[in-house]
Amino acid sequence: MPRVVVLVVVFVAAAMLLVALGSAPERRIITIDYSGGTKRSANLRFGPLYYSHPDPEGIRAGVSNLAIYAQNAELRAPEGVLIAQAAGQRQARFEGGVRVTRGRLSAQGPELVYSEATGLGLLKGAVEIVVAPPNEGAEPALISASEVSFEVDTEVSTSRGDVRLISGRSTAEAEEVVFEEQRDLAKLTSSQQVRMVRVDEEGQELIITADEVRVLTAADRLLASGNVVLLSGNTRSRGDTVFFDEQASRALILGSPAEAVNEADGTRTTGAVLEQRTDLDAVRVYSAPIDFAAEDFTLLSEQN
């Protein structure tokens, strides 16, 4: 191959690599609008820069798909780096009550710290999240936690610490909830077990405990896995996996075998798959094809 062609190929490859490496940092660069407020610093060249505004949401920042509103903000560069040349390395802090929005999600908390290097924004304190439903007239999903991190490269948020998820008539408690906002898919985990309680229109409770619970909040369906126990009415069911459709009041319990015991009369039902109608407090062995798709509950980060 002629030397000129080789040099051109190398140059093009290098240029493509630089574009690929630069695209992620560019997507993570934050902009801060303090119109009507003030900016101050003891050193305007190296920072940090401090922003304040008389309006509680007067500071408006944007990064990728995330919008941030606060009353006070701070922008820092690494020590010894000019702040004008530190894009991609800076850290922004927002205080005085912070609101974050992205698509149908809105979150509030006392303080948010964002890193351009990682593309992560951490909202700390008593955090409250509202995810509006995709369809008008439906109920929003509500999440409360000690903190939540937002990935600006995706539309994924991770809530940690005394997390509570309210979806439809169900309330779940966990240590961590990963939420894919576009798909309304939540993955709940705990070092012990996740606990979910559903209360029907008559005030009757359905309780599910499992090692892991995944919920499609807009569709009111869930997948529980690992040492699953479902208690509804007089019936306590156990299995490895439980699919539950809240709107249909119907569960499929898979196990080796799955077991359901009516604690009122002692009736015991076992099988590879059981169908439980929670509205009727009835259980039967199920032999038809499984009409739930586990793939619907797989996070995009888990897919090949």
Secondary structure, DSSP 8 states (H G I E B T S, - for coil): --HHHHHHHHHHHHHHHHHHHHHHHHHT--EEE-TTSEEE-S-TTT--EEEE-SSTT-EEEEETTEEEEESEEEEE--TTS-GGG-TTT-EEEEESSEEEEETTEEEEESEEEEETTTTEEEEEEEEEEEE--SSTTS--EEEEEEEEEEESSSSEEEEEEEEEEEETTEEEEEEEEEEETTTTEEEEEEEEEEEEEEE-TTS-EEEEEEEEEEEETTTTEEEEEEEEEEEETTEEEEEEEEEEETTTTEEEEEEEEEEEEETTT--EEEEEEEEEETTTTEEEE--S-----GGGG--GGG--
